[in-house]
Amino acid sequence: MAEKQKTSVKKADKNQKKWFQGLKAEYNKIIWTDRQTLITQTIVVVIITVILGAIISILDAGILGILNLLIR
């Protein structure tokens, strides 16, 4: 019984070691963007988010105004 537990523990350790080796191999395949590209893309995302937020706010206010006119 004890030998069976030792064997399963060894298999678990071996599987865990293989998993971490695979994780490290995949992590090394990542291509990181340079700083300038990251800054540019971040600025673009922030600008688009602000523009879309403004559009949604304007549409929301317009629809609310129309609904208030219809309810009265």
DSSP file (Angstrom, degrees, kcal/mol; ACC not computed):
  #  RESIDUE AA STRUCTURE BP1 BP2  ACC     N-H-->O    O-->H-N    N-H-->O    O-->H-N    TCO  KAPPA ALPHA  PHI   PSI    X-CA   Y-CA   Z-CA
    1    1 A M     >        0   0    0      0, 0.0     4,-1.7     0, 0.0     5,-0.1   0.000 360.0 360.0 360.0 -43.7    0.0    0.0    0.0
    2    2 A A  H  >  +     0   0    0      1,-0.2     4,-2.2     2,-0.2     5,-0.2   0.868 360.0  53.5 -66.4 -36.1    2.8    2.4    0.9
    3    3 A E  H  > S+     0   0    0      1,-0.2     4,-2.3     2,-0.2    -1,-0.2   0.880 106.3  53.3 -65.4 -36.8    4.6    1.6   -2.3
    4    4 A K  H  > S+     0   0    0      1,-0.2     4,-2.1     2,-0.2    -1,-0.2   0.894 109.5  47.9 -64.9 -40.0    1.5    2.4   -4.3
    5    5 A Q  H  X S+     0   0    0     -4,-1.7     4,-2.1     2,-0.2    -2,-0.2   0.895 110.9  50.9 -67.5 -40.5    1.2    5.8   -2.6
    6    6 A K  H  X S+     0   0    0     -4,-2.2     4,-2.4     1,-0.2    -2,-0.2   0.902 110.4  50.2 -63.0 -40.9    4.9    6.5   -3.3
    7    7 A T  H  X S+     0   0    0     -4,-2.3     4,-2.3     1,-0.2    -2,-0.2   0.911 111.0  47.8 -64.4 -42.9    4.5    5.7   -6.9
    8    8 A S  H  X S+     0   0    0     -4,-2.1     4,-2.1     2,-0.2    -1,-0.2   0.857 111.6  50.8 -68.3 -33.2    1.4    7.9   -7.3
    9    9 A V  H  X S+     0   0    0     -4,-2.1     4,-2.5     2,-0.2    -2,-0.2   0.911 110.0  49.8 -67.9 -41.8    3.3   10.8   -5.6
   10   10 A K  H  X S+     0   0    0     -4,-2.4     4,-2.4     2,-0.2    -2,-0.2   0.904 111.3  49.2 -62.5 -41.5    6.3   10.3   -7.9
   11   11 A K  H  X S+     0   0    0     -4,-2.3     4,-2.8     2,-0.2    -1,-0.2   0.904 110.9  50.0 -64.0 -41.1    3.9   10.4  -10.9
   12   12 A A  H  X S+     0   0    0     -4,-2.1     4,-2.4     2,-0.2    -2,-0.2   0.914 111.8  47.6 -64.0 -42.6    2.3   13.5   -9.6
   13   13 A D  H  X S+     0   0    0     -4,-2.5     4,-2.3     2,-0.2    -2,-0.2   0.895 113.1  48.8 -64.2 -40.3    5.7   15.2   -9.1
   14   14 A K  H  X S+     0   0    0     -4,-2.4     4,-2.3     2,-0.2    -2,-0.2   0.911 112.3  47.8 -66.4 -42.9    6.7   14.1  -12.6
   15   15 A N  H  X S+     0   0    0     -4,-2.8     4,-2.3     2,-0.2    -2,-0.2   0.896 112.2  49.9 -64.7 -39.8    3.5   15.4  -14.2
   16   16 A Q  H  X S+     0   0    0     -4,-2.4     4,-2.3     2,-0.2    -2,-0.2   0.902 110.2  50.1 -65.8 -40.6    3.8   18.7  -12.3
   17   17 A K  H  X S+     0   0    0     -4,-2.3     4,-2.1     1,-0.2    -2,-0.2   0.915 111.4  48.5 -64.3 -42.5    7.4   19.1  -13.5
   18   18 A K  H  X S+     0   0    0     -4,-2.3     4,-2.4     2,-0.2    -2,-0.2   0.890 109.8  53.1 -63.2 -39.2    6.4   18.4  -17.1
   19   19 A W  H  X S+     0   0    0     -4,-2.3     4,-2.3     1,-0.2    -2,-0.2   0.927 110.5  45.9 -63.3 -45.0    3.5   21.0  -16.8
   20   20 A F  H  X S+     0   0    0     -4,-2.3     4,-2.4     2,-0.2    -1,-0.2   0.856 111.3  52.7 -67.9 -34.3    5.9   23.7  -15.5
   21   21 A Q  H  X S+     0   0    0     -4,-2.1     4,-2.2     2,-0.2    -1,-0.2   0.911 111.1  47.1 -65.3 -41.3    8.4   22.8  -18.3
   22   22 A G  H  X S+     0   0    0     -4,-2.4     4,-2.3     2,-0.2    -2,-0.2   0.887 111.0  51.8 -65.5 -39.0    5.6   23.2  -20.9
   23   23 A L  H  X S+     0   0    0     -4,-2.3     4,-2.4     2,-0.2    -2,-0.2   0.916 110.1  48.6 -62.8 -43.7    4.5   26.5  -19.3
   24   24 A K  H  X S+     0   0    0     -4,-2.4     4,-2.0     2,-0.2    -2,-0.2   0.897 110.2  51.9 -64.0 -40.2    8.1   27.8  -19.5
   25   25 A A  H  X S+     0   0    0     -4,-2.2     4,-0.6     1,-0.2    -2,-0.2   0.915 112.4  45.4 -63.2 -43.0    8.4   26.8  -23.1
   26   26 A E  H >< S+     0   0    0     -4,-2.3     3,-0.9     1,-0.2     4,-0.4   0.881 110.2  54.6 -67.5 -37.8    5.1   28.5  -24.0
   27   27 A Y  H >< S+     0   0    0     -4,-2.4     3,-1.2     1,-0.3    -1,-0.2   0.869 103.6  55.7 -63.8 -36.4    6.1   31.6  -22.0
   28   28 A N  H 3< S+     0   0    0     -4,-2.0    -1,-0.3     1,-0.2    -2,-0.2   0.689  99.3  62.1 -70.1 -17.4    9.4   31.8  -24.0
   29   29 A K  T << S+     0   0    0     -3,-0.9    -1,-0.2    -4,-0.6    -2,-0.2   0.595  78.2 111.0 -82.1 -11.7    7.3   31.9  -27.3
   30   30 A I    <   -     0   0    0     -3,-1.2     2,-0.7    -4,-0.4    -3,-0.0  -0.427  59.2-150.1 -67.6 133.4    5.6   35.2  -26.3
   31   31 A I        -     0   0    0     -2,-0.1     2,-0.3     0, 0.0    -1,-0.1  -0.925  14.2-151.3-105.7 111.8    6.7   38.2  -28.4
   32   32 A W        -     0   0    0     -2,-0.7     2,-0.1     1,-0.1    -2,-0.0  -0.605  14.2-121.7 -84.8 140.5    6.5   41.3  -26.3
   33   33 A T        -     0   0    0     -2,-0.3    -1,-0.1     1,-0.1     2,-0.1  -0.410  31.4-103.9 -76.3 157.3    5.8   44.6  -28.0
   34   34 A D     >  -     0   0    0     -2,-0.1     4,-2.1     1,-0.1     5,-0.2  -0.325  33.3-104.2 -77.6 168.0    8.2   47.4  -27.6
   35   35 A R  H  > S+     0   0    0      1,-0.2     4,-2.4     2,-0.2     5,-0.2   0.874 117.4  52.3 -61.2 -42.8    7.5   50.4  -25.2
   36   36 A Q  H  > S+     0   0    0      1,-0.2     4,-2.5     2,-0.2    -1,-0.2   0.910 110.4  47.7 -64.9 -42.8    6.6   52.9  -28.0
   37   37 A T  H  > S+     0   0    0      2,-0.2     4,-2.7     1,-0.2     5,-0.2   0.906 111.7  51.2 -63.5 -41.8    4.0   50.5  -29.6
   38   38 A L  H  X S+     0   0    0     -4,-2.1     4,-2.2     2,-0.2    -2,-0.2   0.918 111.3  47.0 -61.7 -44.6    2.5   49.8  -26.2
   39   39 A I  H  X S+     0   0    0     -4,-2.4     4,-2.3     2,-0.2    -2,-0.2   0.925 113.3  48.9 -63.9 -44.6    2.1   53.5  -25.4
   40   40 A T  H  X S+     0   0    0     -4,-2.5     4,-2.3     1,-0.2    -2,-0.2   0.930 112.9  46.3 -61.3 -47.1    0.6   54.2  -28.8
   41   41 A Q  H  X S+     0   0    0     -4,-2.7     4,-2.3     1,-0.2    -1,-0.2   0.870 111.3  52.5 -66.0 -36.4   -1.9   51.4  -28.6
   42   42 A T  H  X S+     0   0    0     -4,-2.2     4,-2.3    -5,-0.2    -1,-0.2   0.917 109.5  48.9 -64.5 -43.3   -2.9   52.4  -25.0
   43   43 A I  H  X S+     0   0    0     -4,-2.3     4,-2.6     2,-0.2    -2,-0.2   0.917 111.2  50.2 -62.5 -43.3   -3.5   55.9  -26.1
   44   44 A V  H  X S+     0   0    0     -4,-2.3     4,-2.6     1,-0.2     5,-0.2   0.918 110.9  49.0 -61.4 -44.1   -5.6   54.7  -29.0
   45   45 A V  H  X S+     0   0    0     -4,-2.3     4,-2.3     2,-0.2    -1,-0.2   0.908 111.9  48.5 -63.7 -42.1   -7.7   52.5  -26.8
   46   46 A V  H  X S+     0   0    0     -4,-2.3     4,-2.3     2,-0.2    -2,-0.2   0.925 112.6  48.3 -64.5 -44.3   -8.3   55.3  -24.2
   47   47 A I  H  X S+     0   0    0     -4,-2.6     4,-2.5     1,-0.2    -2,-0.2   0.932 112.9  47.2 -62.4 -46.2   -9.3   57.7  -27.0
   48   48 A I  H  X S+     0   0    0     -4,-2.6     4,-2.7     1,-0.2     5,-0.2   0.890 111.4  52.2 -63.3 -39.1  -11.7   55.2  -28.6
   49   49 A T  H  X S+     0   0    0     -4,-2.3     4,-2.3    -5,-0.2    -1,-0.2   0.913 110.9  47.0 -63.2 -42.9  -13.2   54.4  -25.1
   50   50 A V  H  X S+     0   0    0     -4,-2.3     4,-2.3     2,-0.2    -2,-0.2   0.920 113.2  48.8 -65.2 -43.3  -13.8   58.0  -24.4
   51   51 A I  H  X S+     0   0    0     -4,-2.5     4,-2.5     2,-0.2    -2,-0.2   0.939 113.5  46.0 -62.2 -47.3  -15.4   58.6  -27.8
   52   52 A L  H  X S+     0   0    0     -4,-2.7     4,-2.6     1,-0.2    -1,-0.2   0.880 111.1  53.3 -64.4 -37.2  -17.7   55.6  -27.5
   53   53 A G  H  X S+     0   0    0     -4,-2.3     4,-2.2    -5,-0.2    -1,-0.2   0.907 110.1  47.8 -62.5 -41.3  -18.6   56.6  -23.9
   54   54 A A  H  X S+     0   0    0     -4,-2.3     4,-2.6     2,-0.2    -2,-0.2   0.915 111.5  50.0 -65.5 -43.1  -19.6   60.0  -25.2
   55   55 A I  H  X S+     0   0    0     -4,-2.5     4,-2.6     1,-0.2     5,-0.2   0.930 112.1  47.3 -61.2 -45.4  -21.6   58.6  -28.0
   56   56 A I  H  X S+     0   0    0     -4,-2.6     4,-2.5     1,-0.2    -1,-0.2   0.895 111.9  50.7 -63.9 -39.8  -23.5   56.2  -25.7
   57   57 A S  H  X S+     0   0    0     -4,-2.2     4,-2.5     2,-0.2    -2,-0.2   0.918 111.5  47.7 -64.2 -43.2  -24.1   59.1  -23.2
   58   58 A I  H  X S+     0   0    0     -4,-2.6     4,-2.5     2,-0.2    -2,-0.2   0.927 113.8  46.9 -63.8 -45.4  -25.5   61.3  -26.0
   59   59 A L  H  X S+     0   0    0     -4,-2.6     4,-2.8     2,-0.2     5,-0.2   0.908 112.2  50.7 -62.6 -41.3  -27.7   58.5  -27.3
   60   60 A D  H  X S+     0   0    0     -4,-2.5     4,-2.4    -5,-0.2    -2,-0.2   0.921 112.0  46.4 -62.8 -44.7  -28.9   57.7  -23.8
   61   61 A A  H  X S+     0   0    0     -4,-2.5     4,-2.4     2,-0.2    -2,-0.2   0.899 113.6  49.9 -65.3 -40.3  -29.8   61.3  -23.1
   62   62 A G  H  X S+     0   0    0     -4,-2.5     4,-2.4     2,-0.2    -2,-0.2   0.931 112.3  45.6 -64.0 -46.1  -31.6   61.6  -26.4
   63   63 A I  H  X S+     0   0    0     -4,-2.8     4,-2.6     1,-0.2    -2,-0.2   0.898 112.7  51.6 -65.2 -39.9  -33.6   58.4  -25.9
   64   64 A L  H  X S+     0   0    0     -4,-2.4     4,-2.4    -5,-0.2    -1,-0.2   0.911 110.1  49.7 -62.6 -42.3  -34.5   59.5  -22.4
   65   65 A G  H  X S+     0   0    0     -4,-2.4     4,-2.0     2,-0.2    -2,-0.2   0.914 111.6  48.0 -62.5 -43.3  -35.6   62.9  -23.7
   66   66 A I  H  X S+     0   0    0     -4,-2.4     4,-2.1     1,-0.2    -2,-0.2   0.924 112.1  49.1 -64.2 -43.7  -37.8   61.3  -26.3
   67   67 A L  H  X S+     0   0    0     -4,-2.6     4,-2.3     1,-0.2    -2,-0.2   0.893 109.2  52.5 -64.4 -39.0  -39.3   58.9  -23.8
   68   68 A N  H  X S+     0   0    0     -4,-2.4     4,-1.7     1,-0.2    -1,-0.2   0.886 109.6  49.8 -63.7 -37.6  -40.1   61.8  -21.4
   69   69 A L  H  < S+     0   0    0     -4,-2.0    -2,-0.2     1,-0.2    -1,-0.2   0.888 112.5  47.4 -66.1 -39.2  -41.9   63.7  -24.2
   70   70 A L  H  < S+     0   0    0     -4,-2.1    -2,-0.2     1,-0.2    -1,-0.2   0.856 110.6  51.3 -71.3 -34.2  -43.9   60.6  -25.0
   71   71 A I  H  <        0   0    0     -4,-2.3    -1,-0.2     1,-0.2    -2,-0.2   0.877 360.0 360.0 -72.0 -36.9  -44.8   59.9  -21.4
   72   72 A R     <        0   0    0     -4,-1.7    -1,-0.2    -5,-0.2    -2,-0.2   0.508 360.0 360.0 -68.0 360.0  -46.1   63.5  -20.7
